[in-house]
Amino acid sequence: MKNLLVIANAGESAAQNIHRAATDSQPLPKGVSQLAPNSWLIDAHTSLQFFARLVRDAEERKIQLAVFHIEDEAILLPPRQ
């Protein structure tokens, strides 16, 4: 599995706007986890369409995205509670 960590350099409302555009206001597709209001972990094999929509809408809104490839063996810390 190839995972992409995507972080939007934007405020919460701008990140919500690109999120809504990428999902067409539907629930997140299988293979996508929202880690924070401005960050997502995306399975590149199953959710490439979500990723493409996210990138396209961020570009239209002039929002910078940082995209990192996460190795299969990487251990991500659980979110703080």
ROLUM-65325 format. One record per residue (C-alpha): chain; x negated, y, z negated; residue in three letters; residue number from 1. Coordinates in steps of 0.2 Angstrom, whole numbers, plus 5000, padded with zeros to 4 digits. Each point is the difference from the previous one (the first is absolute). Last residue first. Layout:
BEGIN
<chaine=A	u=X	v=Y	w=Z	residu=ALA	num=NUM> $
...
% end
This chain:
BEGIN
<chaine=A	u=5035	v=5065	w=4886	residu=GLN	num=81> $
<chaine=A	u=4985	v=5001	w=5010	residu=ARG	num=80> $
<chaine=A	u=5000	v=4991	w=5017	residu=PRO	num=79> $
<chaine=A	u=4991	v=4984	w=5001	residu=PRO	num=78> $
<chaine=A	u=4981	v=5001	w=5005	residu=LEU	num=77> $
<chaine=A	u=4997	v=4993	w=5017	residu=LEU	num=76> $
<chaine=A	u=4989	v=4985	w=5002	residu=ILE	num=75> $
<chaine=A	u=4991	v=4998	w=5017	residu=ALA	num=74> $
<chaine=A	u=4999	v=4982	w=5007	residu=GLU	num=73> $
<chaine=A	u=5011	v=5004	w=5015	residu=ASP	num=72> $
<chaine=A	u=4989	v=5015	w=5004	residu=GLU	num=71> $
<chaine=A	u=5009	v=5017	w=5000	residu=ILE	num=70> $
<chaine=A	u=4998	v=5011	w=5015	residu=HIS	num=69> $
<chaine=A	u=5002	v=5019	w=4995	residu=PHE	num=68> $
<chaine=A	u=5010	v=5013	w=5008	residu=VAL	num=67> $
<chaine=A	u=5000	v=5018	w=4994	residu=ALA	num=66> $
<chaine=A	u=5015	v=5010	w=5007	residu=LEU	num=65> $
<chaine=A	u=5000	v=5019	w=5003	residu=GLN	num=64> $
<chaine=A	u=5017	v=5008	w=5002	residu=ILE	num=63> $
<chaine=A	u=5002	v=5011	w=5016	residu=LYS	num=62> $
<chaine=A	u=5019	v=4997	w=5000	residu=ARG	num=61> $
<chaine=A	u=4999	v=4992	w=5017	residu=GLU	num=60> $
<chaine=A	u=4984	v=4990	w=4995	residu=GLU	num=59> $
<chaine=A	u=5009	v=4994	w=4984	residu=ALA	num=58> $
<chaine=A	u=5015	v=4994	w=5011	residu=ASP	num=57> $
<chaine=A	u=4989	v=4990	w=5012	residu=ARG	num=56> $
<chaine=A	u=4989	v=4993	w=4986	residu=VAL	num=55> $
<chaine=A	u=5016	v=4994	w=4991	residu=LEU	num=54> $
<chaine=A	u=5008	v=4993	w=5015	residu=ARG	num=53> $
<chaine=A	u=4984	v=4990	w=5005	residu=ALA	num=52> $
<chaine=A	u=4999	v=4993	w=4983	residu=PHE	num=51> $
<chaine=A	u=5018	v=4995	w=4999	residu=PHE	num=50> $
<chaine=A	u=4998	v=4991	w=5017	residu=GLN	num=49> $
<chaine=A	u=4984	v=4991	w=4994	residu=LEU	num=48> $
<chaine=A	u=5010	v=4992	w=4986	residu=SER	num=47> $
<chaine=A	u=4997	v=4982	w=5002	residu=THR	num=46> $
<chaine=A	u=4982	v=4998	w=5005	residu=HIS	num=45> $
<chaine=A	u=4994	v=5016	w=4993	residu=ALA	num=44> $
<chaine=A	u=5006	v=4996	w=4983	residu=ASP	num=43> $
<chaine=A	u=5002	v=5018	w=4993	residu=ILE	num=42> $
<chaine=A	u=4996	v=5006	w=4982	residu=LEU	num=41> $
<chaine=A	u=5008	v=5017	w=4999	residu=TRP	num=40> $
<chaine=A	u=4995	v=5017	w=4992	residu=SER	num=39> $
<chaine=A	u=5009	v=5017	w=4998	residu=ASN	num=38> $
<chaine=A	u=5014	v=4997	w=4988	residu=PRO	num=37> $
<chaine=A	u=4989	v=4987	w=4991	residu=ALA	num=36> $
<chaine=A	u=4996	v=4981	w=5004	residu=LEU	num=35> $
<chaine=A	u=5014	v=4998	w=5013	residu=GLN	num=34> $
<chaine=A	u=4998	v=4982	w=5006	residu=SER	num=33> $
<chaine=A	u=5002	v=4995	w=5018	residu=VAL	num=32> $
<chaine=A	u=5000	v=4982	w=5006	residu=GLY	num=31> $
<chaine=A	u=5019	v=4997	w=5002	residu=LYS	num=30> $
<chaine=A	u=5007	v=5017	w=5006	residu=PRO	num=29> $
<chaine=A	u=5004	v=5014	w=4988	residu=LEU	num=28> $
<chaine=A	u=5018	v=5003	w=4998	residu=PRO	num=27> $
<chaine=A	u=5009	v=5010	w=5013	residu=GLN	num=26> $
<chaine=A	u=4999	v=5019	w=5002	residu=SER	num=25> $
<chaine=A	u=4993	v=4998	w=5018	residu=ASP	num=24> $
<chaine=A	u=4986	v=4991	w=4992	residu=THR	num=23> $
<chaine=A	u=4985	v=5011	w=5007	residu=ALA	num=22> $
<chaine=A	u=5011	v=5016	w=4999	residu=ALA	num=21> $
<chaine=A	u=5005	v=4997	w=4982	residu=ARG	num=20> $
<chaine=A	u=4982	v=4998	w=4995	residu=HIS	num=19> $
<chaine=A	u=4994	v=5015	w=5010	residu=ILE	num=18> $
<chaine=A	u=5013	v=5010	w=4991	residu=ASN	num=17> $
<chaine=A	u=4996	v=4992	w=4983	residu=GLN	num=16> $
<chaine=A	u=4982	v=5005	w=5002	residu=ALA	num=15> $
<chaine=A	u=5005	v=5018	w=5004	residu=ALA	num=14> $
<chaine=A	u=5010	v=5000	w=4984	residu=SER	num=13> $
<chaine=A	u=4987	v=4993	w=4989	residu=GLU	num=12> $
<chaine=A	u=4986	v=5012	w=5006	residu=GLY	num=11> $
<chaine=A	u=4988	v=4995	w=5013	residu=ALA	num=10> $
<chaine=A	u=4983	v=4992	w=5004	residu=ASN	num=9> $
<chaine=A	u=5009	v=4983	w=5005	residu=ALA	num=8> $
<chaine=A	u=4991	v=4984	w=4994	residu=ILE	num=7> $
<chaine=A	u=5001	v=4985	w=5010	residu=VAL	num=6> $
<chaine=A	u=4992	v=4983	w=4994	residu=LEU	num=5> $
<chaine=A	u=5000	v=4988	w=5015	residu=LEU	num=4> $
<chaine=A	u=5000	v=4981	w=4997	residu=ASN	num=3> $
<chaine=A	u=4995	v=4987	w=5012	residu=LYS	num=2> $
<chaine=A	u=5006	v=4983	w=4996	residu=MET	num=1> $
% end
